[in-house]
Amino acid sequence: MRLRPRRLPVRTRLTVWYTSVLLVILIVVSALSYSLLRRSLIQDLDASLTAVALVIRDANYPAAGATPGPGTEEALRELLGSEFDDKFFQLVVPEGRPGLRSGRLRDKALPVTAGALQNAGRGIRTFETVRLNPSEPVRLLTMPVVRDGTLVQLVQVGIPLHRTQQTLRRYLQTLLVLVPLGVALAAGGGALIARTALAPVNDMSWTARRITAEDLSSRIALRGTRDELDHLGGTLNAMLARLEDAFAQTRRFAAHAAHELRTPLTALKGGIEVALRAGRSPEEYRRVLRSSLEDVEHLIKLAEDLLLLSRSSTAPEGPWARVDLEPLLLGVLDLAARLAEGRGVAVRLGETAPVVVLGDALTLHRAILNVVENAIKYTPPGGKVELSLVRDAPHAVVRVQDTGPGISPSDAERIFEPFVRLEAARARESVGAGLGLAIARSVVHAHNGTLSLESVSGAGSRFTFRLPLD
């Protein structure tokens, strides 16, 4: 079995990502700043070279000769001041031969490149970096001197780059120290921030671990900051409340189911025990068996209702089919009329329309029939139950209206809970376990619909099915 590598904690991953992103940012910013500093220094050098070249050009020194005349450099130094200290110059004839040059150059000559000569022929200055020797880079300006439209000579002014390179080298060394130091400090700060930010999540985790199915009353304490973590805590509390309610409903359901099952089983056991205490006549045994059979049928009916209730809480596993509600409602009407024959209740069909939905025809038939049976059961003799079917896009609407005693608003939702039978209903009808309306609502919910009740005590009730149209 291949073991999956263990993933780093969220806090560590956040710190690593934060530090990595910051490192990339600092490297990019450092590279840009180094490039901008180098460009700025070169521009300052070029401006200084241009100033010196203009002075030399205006001094009108002849290009002939190898060294400047007496006092030439001293005059330039007095004129330019410190601007001339680290510079040297050279005059070049138009053909490219070096002529007059600074004493600092001694026997060396500044190179005249082909590109500089071509630019000079077009009257363009040329800035370039050359080497007098492998260890001495020089920034060099070649300026053409044009008089009366004729190229007279070239003025070349150069300056060693060792100071500029030293400045850039020191700046680079500073970056190499500060960037890792900044990243290390940021990593420590990021770890602290991540730990502080995720501390409420750890508290939520410990609280959630203490919550069990036996005690779902604990809740996660909110900080009142109304941020994402508070929103998460509120969401988890809402989920815990729903779980607590679901577990409570499950316990109530199990208790009610046990009670409903125990009553017929107790009666069945009692009847059999009485029949076995002494010899009985065949007629008495038949009476006991008939009574036992009724109890068994009641148990079977209760078991089927429980199974249907559990299955109807979710959508069917197979694909749904198109269900025409009009013939389905007519089938319910036929069964309801037969159920109402001995009760003196009239079952009528109101407005109908051809309406098609997607779903399971059998469970929808059972849901509507349960509601109709409930209406017939609690409608007094002489009353009526009316069924109707209309199209109210995007829903199909089935209504079951009765003239029964009605239901108080406080009981309007309770009647859809399993095993709930109101006191008036218990006094009027003892048969049934209180599962019919619960099954009907579960079936409708599984079909993405709703089942609602409108009722006034003493004035009848109206149940309304709303199912999405196909």
MIBABA-201865 format. One line per 3 residues: for each residue y, x, z of C-alpha. Coordinates in pm, 1 decimal, padded with zeros to 6 digits, m for minus. Layout:
BEGIN
Y/X/Z | ...;
This chain:
BEGIN
00000.0/00000.0/00000.0 | 00328.2/00147.5/m00106.3 | 00593.0/00141.9/00164.4;
00942.4/00044.6/00061.8 | 01212.2/00289.9/00172.0 | 01410.2/00172.0/00470.0;
01761.4/00068.4/00377.0 | 02058.5/00203.1/00567.2 | 02238.9/m00031.1/00808.1;
02535.4/m00223.4/00670.9 | 02774.2/m00025.3/00891.2 | 02648.1/00304.0/00747.8;
02656.7/00174.3/00391.5 | 03013.0/00050.8/00435.1 | 03117.0/00389.8/00571.9;
02943.7/00575.7/00286.9 | 03097.7/00351.4/00021.2 | 03442.0/00372.0/00179.8;
03421.0/00750.6/00211.0 | 03290.3/00790.8/m00145.1 | 03566.7/00575.4/m00290.9;
03829.6/00762.7/m00088.8 | 03685.7/01098.9/m00201.1 | 03708.5/00996.5/m00566.8;
04064.9/00873.2/m00514.4 | 04170.1/01194.5/m00342.0 | 04011.3/01408.6/m00614.9;
04190.0/01211.5/m00887.1 | 04522.2/01218.8/m00699.1 | 04483.7/01591.1/m00627.1;
04407.5/01667.8/m00992.0 | 04707.9/01463.9/m01105.3 | 04938.9/01622.5/m00848.8;
04818.5/01972.2/m00944.2 | 04877.4/01891.8/m01310.4 | 05223.6/01749.3/m01240.0;
05318.8/02047.9/m01024.6 | 05205.9/02291.3/m01295.8 | 05396.8/02097.0/m01558.0;
05709.1/02087.2/m01341.6 | 05695.9/02461.1/m01273.9 | 05649.8/02538.1/m01643.6;
05942.8/02310.8/m01731.8 | 06161.1/02491.4/m01477.8 | 06057.5/02825.9/m01628.4;
06129.1/02702.4/m01981.0 | 06474.2/02580.6/m01876.2 | 06550.5/02916.6/m01716.0;
06427.8/03104.3/m02025.6 | 06644.1/02884.8/m02247.0 | 06955.0/02957.2/m02037.1;
06899.3/03333.4/m02061.5 | 06822.1/03316.0/m02435.7 | 07145.0/03124.8/m02503.8;
07350.0/03388.9/m02321.5 | 07180.7/03669.8/m02515.2 | 07230.1/03482.5/m02841.6;
07601.2/03432.9/m02774.0 | 07639.9/03799.9/m02675.1 | 07556.1/03883.3/m03038.2;
07353.4/04196.0/m02971.7 | 07226.5/04372.1/m03289.4 | 06853.1/04362.7/m03338.5;
06845.9/04727.6/m03447.7 | 06750.5/04987.7/m03194.0 | 06472.6/05011.0/m02946.2;
06662.3/04988.0/m02616.1 | 06983.6/04809.7/m02518.5 | 07301.8/05009.1/m02502.6;
07450.5/05130.6/m02175.4 | 07546.5/04851.2/m01945.0 | 07385.7/04579.2/m02154.8;
07132.9/04466.0/m01893.8 | 07383.8/04522.4/m01614.5 | 07627.5/04293.8/m01793.6;
07359.1/04027.6/m01835.2 | 07264.4/04061.7/m01469.7 | 07625.8/04024.5/m01361.2;
07663.8/03724.2/m01588.7 | 07337.6/03548.6/m01503.6 | 07293.3/03665.7/m01143.6;
06946.5/03613.9/m00993.7 | 06849.0/03413.0/m01302.1 | 06791.0/03744.7/m01485.3;
06607.0/03934.6/m01210.7 | 06248.1/03882.0/m01321.2 | 06303.4/03832.8/m01695.1;
06300.3/04061.3/m01994.0 | 06409.2/04006.8/m02350.4 | 06354.0/04134.2/m02700.5;
06541.9/04092.3/m03029.3 | 06337.4/04056.9/m03346.4 | 06449.3/04090.7/m03708.1;
06372.2/03792.1/m03934.6 | 06074.6/03974.7/m04084.8 | 05911.8/03982.1/m03737.5;
05964.7/04349.5/m03645.4 | 06064.5/04405.9/m03282.0 | 06404.1/04561.7/m03228.5;
06628.0/04585.6/m02923.9 | 06440.1/04507.7/m02597.9 | 06477.0/04532.3/m02223.6;
06417.9/04857.1/m02042.4 | 06156.5/04678.7/m01827.6 | 05935.7/04654.4/m02133.4;
05946.6/05029.9/m02183.1 | 05719.3/05109.4/m02475.0 | 05565.5/04760.4/m02483.2;
05673.5/04498.0/m02733.4 | 05658.9/04123.8/m02694.3 | 05416.7/03967.5/m02944.6;
05560.2/03764.3/m03230.9 | 05303.5/03502.9/m03331.4 | 05273.0/03347.3/m03673.9;
05347.7/03005.2/m03525.7 | 05669.2/03130.1/m03367.8 | 05781.8/03281.6/m03701.8;
05709.0/02956.2/m03885.6 | 05902.9/02754.5/m03628.8 | 06189.2/03001.9/m03640.4;
06209.3/02957.0/m04016.8 | 06266.4/02584.1/m03951.3 | 06515.2/02655.4/m03673.4;
06276.5/02541.8/m03394.7 | 06232.2/02713.5/m03059.7 | 05880.7/02807.1/m02953.7;
05749.4/02814.5/m02596.9 | 05411.9/02980.5/m02547.1 | 05205.4/03167.6/m02293.7;
05096.5/03516.4/m02404.3 | 04952.9/03824.9/m02240.8 | 05107.3/04170.1/m02248.0;
04774.9/04289.6/m02110.1 | 04464.7/04111.6/m01979.7 | 04607.2/04089.2/m01626.5;
04969.7/04003.3/m01709.2 | 05031.7/03650.5/m01848.3 | 05387.2/03587.7/m01965.7;
05578.8/03270.5/m02047.3 | 05765.4/03348.3/m02367.9 | 06049.8/03175.1/m02550.5;
06119.2/03262.6/m02913.4 | 06463.0/03129.3/m03020.8 | 06592.5/03164.5/m03379.2;
06953.6/03274.6/m03424.3 | 07098.2/03107.5/m03733.4 | 07448.5/03176.9/m03868.5;
07589.0/03018.5/m04182.2 | 07246.2/02866.3/m04251.3 | 07073.7/03204.7/m04249.4;
06820.2/03325.6/m03996.1 | 06981.6/03638.9/m03852.6 | 06741.0/03737.4/m03580.3;
06503.6/03604.1/m03314.4 | 06572.8/03615.9/m02943.1 | 06262.4/03640.9/m02723.9;
06286.9/03598.9/m02348.8 | 05984.7/03626.7/m02123.7 | 05897.0/03597.0/m01756.7;
05575.8/03696.7/m01579.5 | 05365.0/03403.7/m01457.6 | 05211.9/03567.8/m01154.9;
05448.8/03391.5/m00910.6 | 05385.6/03055.1/m01071.9 | 05012.1/03115.1/m01067.3;
05029.7/03224.1/m00706.5 | 05215.6/02904.1/m00616.4 | 04954.4/02693.4/m00797.4;
04673.2/02890.4/m00636.5 | 04815.2/02831.4/m00287.1 | 04860.1/02462.3/m00361.0;
04499.1/02442.9/m00481.2 | 04379.7/02617.1/m00164.9 | 04579.3/02368.0/00041.7;
04412.3/02078.4/m00143.7 | 04067.9/02231.5/m00091.5 | 04134.2/02228.5/00284.3;
04318.7/01897.3/00317.9 | 04095.2/01682.1/00093.3 | 03769.1/01749.2/00285.3;
03957.4/01719.3/00614.3 | 04105.3/01386.6/00504.9 | 03764.1/01262.1/00388.4;
03603.4/01362.5/00718.9 | 03875.1/01187.3/00920.2 | 03848.9/00882.6/00693.1;
03469.8/00875.1/00737.5 | 03509.6/00876.2/01115.9 | 03779.5/00611.8/01101.8;
03578.6/00405.6/00853.9 | 03271.3/00417.6/01080.1 | 03483.5/00303.7/01375.3;
03643.6/00024.0/01171.7 | 03305.7/m00090.5/01035.9 | 03156.9/m00088.9/01384.6;
03448.4/m00289.6/01524.0 | 03449.3/m00533.4/01230.7 | 03073.5/m00593.9/01251.9;
03060.6/m00625.5/01630.6 | 03092.8/m01008.1/01610.6 | 02799.9/m01011.8/01367.9;
02588.6/m00824.3/01623.9 | 02690.8/m01078.4/01888.5 | 02587.6/m01360.3/01653.1;
02255.2/m01186.8/01592.9 | 02180.1/m01153.0/01966.3 | 02279.4/m01515.2/02027.5;
02057.7/m01631.8/01740.6 | 01763.7/m01432.8/01879.7 | 01794.7/m01609.1/02215.3;
01776.3/m01951.5/02049.7 | 01426.0/m02097.1/02027.4 | 01275.3/m02425.1/01917.6;
01248.1/m02525.1/02285.6 | 01621.8/m02471.5/02346.1 | 01853.1/m02523.7/02051.4;
02156.7/m02610.3/02262.7 | 02307.4/m02257.9/02259.9 | 02595.3/m02196.9/02022.6;
02772.2/m01890.4/01888.2 | 03106.5/m01828.3/02058.9 | 03397.5/m01837.5/01813.6;
03691.7/m01598.5/01855.5 | 03952.0/m01840.2/01722.9 | 04074.2/m01599.0/01453.8;
03987.6/m01839.6/01170.2 | 03867.8/m01550.7/00957.2 | 03545.7/m01510.6/00758.0;
03342.5/m01422.2/01068.3 | 03467.6/m01730.6/01249.6 | 03378.3/m01933.1/00941.3;
03029.0/m01778.9/00945.5 | 02992.5/m01858.9/01315.4 | 03102.5/m02217.4/01256.2;
02853.9/m02249.3/00971.0 | 02570.7/m02118.3/01188.9 | 02670.6/m02354.8/01471.7;
02665.8/m02646.4/01230.5 | 02321.1/m02536.4/01109.8 | 02197.9/m02511.6/01469.4;
02333.7/m02860.4/01540.1 | 02143.5/m02995.7/01239.5 | 01827.7/m02813.8/01350.6;
01864.2/m02949.3/01703.2 | 01906.9/m03298.7/01565.2 | 01608.7/m03253.0/01332.2;
01386.6/m03127.1/01617.1 | 01500.6/m03416.1/01835.6 | 01420.4/m03662.3/01557.9;
01080.0/m03498.4/01511.4 | 01004.5/m03529.8/01882.8 | 01117.4/m03893.2/01884.6;
00914.1/m03958.8/01571.9 | 00602.4/m03805.7/01727.3 | 00653.1/m04001.2/02050.6;
00708.5/m04330.5/01866.7 | 00413.9/m04266.5/01635.1 | 00190.4/m04192.2/01934.8;
00308.2/m04509.8/02104.4 | 00254.7/m04724.5/01793.8 | m00090.5/m04576.0/01743.6;
m00186.9/m04605.2/02108.5 | m00124.4/m04981.3/02130.1 | m00377.6/m05094.8/01863.9;
m00622.0/m04822.0/01969.4 | m00603.0/m04939.0/02330.3 | m00657.2/m05300.0/02221.4;
m00946.2/m05195.0/01999.3 | m01107.8/m04995.5/02279.3 | m01056.1/m05275.8/02532.3;
m01213.9/m05538.0/02307.5 | m01516.6/m05320.3/02237.3 | m01562.2/m05231.3/02605.2;
m01547.2/m05598.9/02709.0 | m01800.7/m05690.3/02439.1 | m02040.3/m05419.4/02563.6;
m02030.1/m05510.9/02932.4 | m02276.6/m05796.7/02889.1 | m02477.2/m05970.5/02629.6;
m02274.4/m06194.6/02402.6 | m02348.6/m06466.3/02153.9 | m02329.1/m06385.6/01782.1;
m02007.4/m06589.8/01756.8 | m01843.1/m06389.0/02035.8 | m01946.0/m06062.8/01867.9;
m01801.8/m06187.6/01538.7 | m01476.8/m06274.6/01717.6 | m01458.0/m05924.9/01868.9;
m01531.3/m05767.0/01531.1 | m01263.8/m05979.5/01361.9 | m01011.7/m05875.4/01626.2;
m01117.8/m05511.9/01591.1 | m01086.8/m05535.2/01214.6 | m00729.6/m05660.9/01249.8;
m00648.1/m05366.6/01474.2 | m00809.6/m05125.3/01228.1 | m00613.3/m05276.0/00937.9;
m00295.8/m05239.0/01142.9 | m00382.4/m04875.2/01207.3 | m00452.9/m04816.1/00838.6;
m00122.9/m04980.1/00745.1 | 00061.6/m04767.5/01002.3 | m00107.2/m04447.6/00880.5;
m00017.9/m04530.5/00518.7 | 00343.6/m04596.8/00617.1 | 00363.9/m04266.6/00805.2;
00218.0/m04080.5/00507.3 | 00457.8/m04252.1/00267.4 | 00753.8/m04174.5/00494.3;
00663.9/m03805.1/00504.0 | 00617.5/m03791.4/00126.9 | 00927.8/m03991.9/00041.0;
01160.6/m03751.6/00222.3 | 01134.7/m03511.4/m00072.1 | 01145.8/m03554.1/m00447.0;
00808.7/m03598.0/m00621.2 | 00646.6/m03273.1/m00733.7 | 00578.2/m03394.4/m01087.5;
00842.4/m03475.0/m01349.4 | 01023.2/m03806.0/m01314.3 | 00990.9/m04078.2/m01573.8;
01237.3/m04333.4/m01707.1 | 01217.0/m04649.2/m01493.9 | 01349.6/m04983.3/m01620.6;
01469.4/m05156.9/m01304.4 | 01488.4/m05509.9/m01448.9 | 01109.1/m05569.8/m01486.0;
01054.3/m05378.3/m01161.4 | 01290.7/m05619.7/m00982.3 | 01112.1/m05917.6/m01136.4;
00780.9/m05787.2/m00998.7 | 00937.7/m05755.4/m00651.7 | 01073.6/m06109.8/m00686.3;
00726.2/m06247.3/m00764.4 | 00571.2/m06083.6/m00458.2 | 00863.7/m06183.9/m00236.7;
00836.2/m06549.7/m00344.4 | 00472.5/m06557.6/m00233.5 | 00559.3/m06394.2/00099.6;
00834.8/m06649.3/00162.0 | 00626.6/m06958.9/00081.7 | 00511.3/m07027.0/00436.7;
00844.1/m06939.8/00599.1 | 01070.9/m07194.1/00436.3 | 01287.6/m06919.8/00285.9;
01407.0/m06937.5/m00075.8 | 01400.5/m06617.0/m00280.7 | 01630.0/m06619.4/m00582.5;
01727.9/m06387.6/m00863.7 | 02099.8/m06340.4/m00916.9 | 02279.7/m06136.9/m01182.2;
02060.9/m05888.9/m01371.4 | 02116.8/m05632.5/m01644.8 | 01891.7/m05388.3/m01832.2;
01931.0/m05062.8/m01636.8 | 01723.9/m04742.9/m01661.4 | 01700.7/m04466.0/m01401.3;
01490.4/m04153.0/m01361.3 | 01235.0/m04157.2/m01084.0 | 00898.9/m04275.9/m00957.9;
00839.3/m04646.7/m01027.4 | 00581.6/m04699.0/m00749.7 | 00795.3/m04560.1/m00467.0;
01107.9/m04739.2/m00593.9 | 00909.5/m05065.6/m00605.3 | 00791.5/m05005.5/m00247.8;
01146.6/m04926.9/m00125.2 | 01298.5/m05244.6/m00271.2 | 01004.2/m05456.5/m00154.9;
01038.0/m05322.4/00200.7 | 01402.2/m05430.9/00214.6 | 01319.9/m05773.0/00068.5;
01030.5/m05818.9/00317.2 | 01266.9/m05727.9/00599.4 | 01522.1/m05984.5/00475.7;
01255.1/m06258.3/00447.2 | 01111.7/m06173.8/00788.9 | 01442.4/m06218.5/00973.6;
01594.1/m06503.9/00771.4 | 01546.0/m06839.1/00949.0 | 01379.1/m07134.6/00770.3;
01611.5/m07299.8/00520.4 | 01782.5/m06971.5/00445.5 | 01773.6/m06773.4/00125.6;
01735.5/m06418.2/m00003.3 | 01899.6/m06320.6/m00331.4 | 01826.6/m06015.8/m00548.5;
02066.6/m05883.3/m00811.9 | 02085.9/m05584.2/m01046.0 | 02409.1/m05459.1/m01208.5;
02525.0/m05151.3/m01390.5 | 02818.0/m04974.0/m01223.1 | 02839.5/m04640.6/m01405.0;
02729.5/m04385.0/m01314.6 | 02497.6/m04585.8/m01089.1 | 02249.6/m04867.1/m01105.3;
02317.9/m05108.1/m00818.4 | 02046.8/m05328.5/m00660.9 | 02163.1/m05574.8/m00393.8;
01949.5/m05773.9/m00148.1 | 02155.6/m06050.3/00018.0 | 02018.9/m06271.7/00297.5;
02147.2/m06547.9/00524.4 | 01985.8/m06411.6/00839.2 | 02140.5/m06349.2/01181.3;
02317.6/m06035.4/01065.5 | 02337.9/m05698.6/01238.7 | 02610.3/m05568.2/01466.6;
02806.8/m05261.9/01343.9 | 02668.8/m05049.3/01628.5 | 02313.8/m05110.4/01501.7;
02389.3/m05076.4/01127.7 | 02270.5/m04713.5/01110.7 | 02000.8/m04728.2/01377.5;
01786.9/m04971.3/01179.8 | 01718.3/m04699.9/00919.3 | 01561.5/m04470.6/01181.4;
01179.9/m04466.9/01208.9 | 01025.0/m04703.0/01469.4 | 01358.1/m04867.9/01548.4;
01335.2/m05244.8/01598.0 | 01628.2/m05430.2/01746.0 | 01575.0/m05655.2/02046.5;
01641.8/m05971.5/01845.5 | 01388.5/m05859.2/01587.6 | 01127.3/m05787.2/01854.8;
01175.3/m06132.0/02002.3 | 01140.4/m06294.3/01661.0 | 00861.9/m06086.9/01503.0;
00603.5/m05869.6/01673.9 | 00428.3/m05742.5/01362.3 | 00544.4/m05410.0/01212.1;
00622.8/m05063.4/01339.5 | 00983.2/m05035.0/01224.5 | 00911.1/m04802.5/00930.9;
01001.4/m05023.0/00632.4 | 01376.5/m04950.1/00617.1 | 01322.1/m04581.6/00705.8;
01080.4/m04550.8/00412.4 | 01325.4/m04729.2/00181.1 | 01613.5/m04495.2/00268.3;
01392.9/m04185.7/00235.5 | 01278.3/m04295.8/m00111.1 | 01636.1/m04361.9/m00222.7;
01757.5/m04027.3/m00087.9 | 01472.6/m03851.0/m00268.2 | 01607.0/m04012.3/m00589.3;
01958.8/m03876.4/m00516.7 | 02081.9/m04225.9/m00433.9 | 02211.3/m04415.7/m00131.8;
02106.3/m04724.2/00064.6 | 02382.0/m04891.4/00263.6 | 02420.8/m05204.9/00472.6;
02706.1/m05452.4/00497.1 | 02656.2/m05710.9/00768.2 | 02842.1/m05946.5/00999.3;
02665.3/m06068.7/01309.8 | 02560.2/m06428.8/01251.9 | 02663.1/m06431.5/00884.2;
02383.2/m06247.3/00701.8 | 02335.5/m05897.5/00564.8 | 02356.7/m05725.5/00227.9;
02159.8/m05410.8/00148.9 | 02288.2/m05209.2/m00150.9 | 02082.9/m04951.7/m00346.3;
02279.1/m04705.5/m00561.1 | 02068.9/m04494.0/m00797.5 | 02194.7/m04247.7/m01064.2;
02160.9/m04380.7/m01417.5 | 01939.3/m04203.1/m01668.2;
